[in-house]
Amino acid sequence: MPVMLERWNDDRMDALEGKVDKGFERVDADLSELRREMKAGFDRMQRLMIQFSGSLIVALIAALLVRA
């Protein structure tokens, strides 16, 4: 079976370059969105941890005051 070799001319290379550039732009946009979502999630988790810690401290102080 003969092997067919394709010739890549400048127009085909330019078209491929355009596709690659668009692909990287899409990946960059997706990563930016992912970073925003992760930051929002970590901010919520940090807020929750601060609230939990504050509640725990208040409960411990109240328990110590009741025992005294």
TIVO-2410 file (N, C-alpha, C; in nm, 3 decimals):
# residues 68
REC num residu      c1      c2      c3 atome chaine
REC   1      M   0.084  -0.117   0.000     N      A
REC   1      M   0.000   0.000   0.000    CA      A
REC   1      M   0.090   0.124   0.000     C      A
REC   2      P   0.072   0.211  -0.097     N      A
REC   2      P   0.159   0.329  -0.106    CA      A
REC   2      P   0.125   0.430   0.004     C      A
REC   3      V   0.227   0.495   0.053     N      A
REC   3      V   0.210   0.598   0.156    CA      A
REC   3      V   0.195   0.732   0.086     C      A
REC   4      M   0.089   0.804   0.125     N      A
REC   4      M   0.068   0.935   0.066    CA      A
REC   4      M   0.125   1.042   0.157     C      A
REC   5      L   0.212   1.121   0.104     N      A
REC   5      L   0.270   1.230   0.180    CA      A
REC   5      L   0.195   1.358   0.146     C      A
REC   6      E   0.149   1.426   0.250     N      A
REC   6      E   0.082   1.554   0.226    CA      A
REC   6      E   0.185   1.664   0.234     C      A
REC   7      R   0.164   1.761   0.154     N      A
REC   7      R   0.252   1.877   0.158    CA      A
REC   7      R   0.184   1.986   0.238     C      A
REC   8      W   0.259   2.044   0.327     N      A
REC   8      W   0.206   2.151   0.410    CA      A
REC   8      W   0.253   2.283   0.352     C      A
REC   9      N   0.158   2.356   0.296     N      A
REC   9      N   0.194   2.486   0.243    CA      A
REC   9      N   0.173   2.592   0.351     C      A
REC  10      D   0.208   2.714   0.319     N      A
REC  10      D   0.200   2.823   0.417    CA      A
REC  10      D   0.056   2.846   0.464     C      A
REC  11      D  -0.041   2.833   0.373     N      A
REC  11      D  -0.180   2.854   0.412    CA      A
REC  11      D  -0.225   2.751   0.515     C      A
REC  12      R  -0.187   2.628   0.496     N      A
REC  12      R  -0.225   2.523   0.592    CA      A
REC  12      R  -0.155   2.544   0.725     C      A
REC  13      M  -0.030   2.586   0.722     N      A
REC  13      M   0.042   2.614   0.846    CA      A
REC  13      M  -0.023   2.731   0.920     C      A
REC  14      D  -0.063   2.834   0.847     N      A
REC  14      D  -0.129   2.948   0.910    CA      A
REC  14      D  -0.263   2.907   0.971     C      A
REC  15      A  -0.337   2.821   0.902     N      A
REC  15      A  -0.465   2.773   0.954    CA      A
REC  15      A  -0.443   2.692   1.083     C      A
REC  16      L  -0.342   2.608   1.082     N      A
REC  16      L  -0.311   2.528   1.201    CA      A
REC  16      L  -0.269   2.619   1.315     C      A
REC  17      E  -0.190   2.719   1.286     N      A
REC  17      E  -0.147   2.814   1.389    CA      A
REC  17      E  -0.267   2.884   1.451     C      A
REC  18      G  -0.363   2.923   1.367     N      A
REC  18      G  -0.484   2.987   1.417    CA      A
REC  18      G  -0.564   2.895   1.508     C      A
REC  19      K  -0.576   2.768   1.470     N      A
REC  19      K  -0.648   2.671   1.554    CA      A
REC  19      K  -0.578   2.652   1.688     C      A
REC  20      V  -0.447   2.643   1.683     N      A
REC  20      V  -0.370   2.624   1.807    CA      A
REC  20      V  -0.386   2.746   1.898     C      A
REC  21      D  -0.378   2.865   1.840     N      A
REC  21      D  -0.394   2.987   1.919    CA      A
REC  21      D  -0.532   2.993   1.984     C      A
REC  22      K  -0.636   2.959   1.908     N      A
REC  22      K  -0.772   2.959   1.964    CA      A
REC  22      K  -0.785   2.857   2.076     C      A
REC  23      G  -0.721   2.742   2.059     N      A
REC  23      G  -0.726   2.640   2.164    CA      A
REC  23      G  -0.661   2.688   2.293     C      A
REC  24      F  -0.546   2.753   2.281     N      A
REC  24      F  -0.479   2.805   2.399    CA      A
REC  24      F  -0.559   2.918   2.464     C      A
REC  25      E  -0.624   3.001   2.384     N      A
REC  25      E  -0.708   3.107   2.440    CA      A
REC  25      E  -0.823   3.047   2.520     C      A
REC  26      R  -0.881   2.938   2.467     N      A
REC  26      R  -0.991   2.872   2.538    CA      A
REC  26      R  -0.942   2.811   2.670     C      A
REC  27      V  -0.824   2.750   2.666     N      A
REC  27      V  -0.766   2.691   2.788    CA      A
REC  27      V  -0.738   2.801   2.890     C      A
REC  28      D  -0.683   2.913   2.846     N      A
REC  28      D  -0.656   3.025   2.937    CA      A
REC  28      D  -0.784   3.075   3.001     C      A
REC  29      A  -0.890   3.088   2.922     N      A
REC  29      A  -1.018   3.134   2.976    CA      A
REC  29      A  -1.073   3.034   3.076     C      A
REC  30      D  -1.063   2.905   3.045     N      A
REC  30      D  -1.112   2.802   3.138    CA      A
REC  30      D  -1.033   2.804   3.268     C      A
REC  31      L  -0.901   2.820   3.259     N      A
REC  31      L  -0.820   2.824   3.380    CA      A
REC  31      L  -0.850   2.948   3.464     C      A
REC  32      S  -0.876   3.060   3.399     N      A
REC  32      S  -0.912   3.181   3.473    CA      A
REC  32      S  -1.042   3.161   3.548     C      A
REC  33      E  -1.139   3.099   3.483     N      A
REC  33      E  -1.267   3.071   3.548    CA      A
REC  33      E  -1.248   2.974   3.665     C      A
REC  34      L  -1.166   2.873   3.645     N      A
REC  34      L  -1.138   2.775   3.751    CA      A
REC  34      L  -1.072   2.843   3.870     C      A
REC  35      R  -0.978   2.933   3.845     N      A
REC  35      R  -0.912   3.006   3.954    CA      A
REC  35      R  -1.013   3.089   4.032     C      A
REC  36      R  -1.105   3.156   3.962     N      A
REC  36      R  -1.207   3.236   4.030    CA      A
REC  36      R  -1.295   3.147   4.118     C      A
REC  37      E  -1.338   3.033   4.064     N      A
REC  37      E  -1.422   2.942   4.141    CA      A
REC  37      E  -1.348   2.887   4.262     C      A
REC  38      M  -1.222   2.851   4.245     N      A
REC  38      M  -1.145   2.798   4.358    CA      A
REC  38      M  -1.124   2.904   4.465     C      A
REC  39      K  -1.094   3.027   4.424     N      A
REC  39      K  -1.075   3.135   4.521    CA      A
REC  39      K  -1.203   3.158   4.599     C      A
REC  40      A  -1.317   3.159   4.532     N      A
REC  40      A  -1.445   3.178   4.600    CA      A
REC  40      A  -1.470   3.064   4.698     C      A
REC  41      G  -1.438   2.941   4.659     N      A
REC  41      G  -1.456   2.826   4.748    CA      A
REC  41      G  -1.366   2.834   4.870     C      A
REC  42      F  -1.240   2.872   4.850     N      A
REC  42      F  -1.148   2.884   4.964    CA      A
REC  42      F  -1.191   2.999   5.056     C      A
REC  43      D  -1.241   3.108   4.998     N      A
REC  43      D  -1.290   3.218   5.081    CA      A
REC  43      D  -1.407   3.173   5.168     C      A
REC  44      R  -1.500   3.096   5.110     N      A
REC  44      R  -1.614   3.044   5.188    CA      A
REC  44      R  -1.566   2.950   5.297     C      A
REC  45      M  -1.470   2.864   5.264     N      A
REC  45      M  -1.418   2.770   5.364    CA      A
REC  45      M  -1.348   2.845   5.477     C      A
REC  46      Q  -1.272   2.948   5.445     N      A
REC  46      Q  -1.204   3.025   5.547    CA      A
REC  46      Q  -1.305   3.093   5.639     C      A
REC  47      R  -1.410   3.150   5.580     N      A
REC  47      R  -1.514   3.214   5.659    CA      A
REC  47      R  -1.581   3.114   5.753     C      A
REC  48      L  -1.609   2.996   5.703     N      A
REC  48      L  -1.671   2.891   5.783    CA      A
REC  48      L  -1.580   2.848   5.898     C      A
REC  49      M  -1.451   2.835   5.870     N      A
REC  49      M  -1.356   2.795   5.975    CA      A
REC  49      M  -1.347   2.902   6.084     C      A
REC  50      I  -1.349   3.028   6.046     N      A
REC  50      I  -1.344   3.136   6.144    CA      A
REC  50      I  -1.471   3.135   6.229     C      A
REC  51      Q  -1.586   3.116   6.166     N      A
REC  51      Q  -1.711   3.110   6.243    CA      A
REC  51      Q  -1.711   2.991   6.338     C      A
REC  52      F  -1.666   2.876   6.291     N      A
REC  52      F  -1.662   2.757   6.375    CA      A
REC  52      F  -1.568   2.778   6.493     C      A
REC  53      S  -1.450   2.833   6.466     N      A
REC  53      S  -1.352   2.858   6.573    CA      A
REC  53      S  -1.408   2.955   6.676     C      A
REC  54      G  -1.472   3.060   6.630     N      A
REC  54      G  -1.534   3.157   6.722    CA      A
REC  54      G  -1.641   3.092   6.807     C      A
REC  55      S  -1.724   3.009   6.746     N      A
REC  55      S  -1.829   2.940   6.821    CA      A
REC  55      S  -1.769   2.845   6.924     C      A
REC  56      L  -1.664   2.776   6.886     N      A
REC  56      L  -1.598   2.683   6.978    CA      A
REC  56      L  -1.538   2.757   7.096     C      A
REC  57      I  -1.475   2.869   7.073     N      A
REC  57      I  -1.417   2.949   7.181    CA      A
REC  57      I  -1.526   2.997   7.275     C      A
REC  58      V  -1.635   3.047   7.221     N      A
REC  58      V  -1.747   3.094   7.304    CA      A
REC  58      V  -1.802   2.978   7.386     C      A
REC  59      A  -1.818   2.861   7.326     N      A
REC  59      A  -1.871   2.745   7.399    CA      A
REC  59      A  -1.775   2.703   7.510     C      A
REC  60      L  -1.646   2.706   7.486     N      A
REC  60      L  -1.549   2.669   7.590    CA      A
REC  60      L  -1.551   2.769   7.704     C      A
REC  61      I  -1.557   2.896   7.673     N      A
REC  61      I  -1.564   2.998   7.777    CA      A
REC  61      I  -1.692   2.981   7.859     C      A
REC  62      A  -1.803   2.958   7.792     N      A
REC  62      A  -1.930   2.939   7.862    CA      A
REC  62      A  -1.923   2.816   7.952     C      A
REC  63      A  -1.861   2.710   7.905     N      A
REC  63      A  -1.849   2.587   7.985    CA      A
REC  63      A  -1.761   2.613   8.109     C      A
REC  64      L  -1.654   2.691   8.092     N      A
REC  64      L  -1.568   2.721   8.205    CA      A
REC  64      L  -1.640   2.809   8.307     C      A
REC  65      L  -1.722   2.904   8.260     N      A
REC  65      L  -1.794   2.993   8.350    CA      A
REC  65      L  -1.902   2.917   8.427     C      A
REC  66      V  -1.962   2.820   8.362     N      A
REC  66      V  -2.068   2.742   8.429    CA      A
REC  66      V  -2.006   2.654   8.538     C      A
REC  67      R  -1.888   2.601   8.515     N      A
REC  67      R  -1.821   2.514   8.614    CA      A
REC  67      R  -1.772   2.596   8.733     C      A
REC  68      A  -1.745   2.722   8.715     N      A
REC  68      A  -1.688   2.803   8.822    CA      A
REC  68      A  -1.788   2.848   8.924     C      A
***
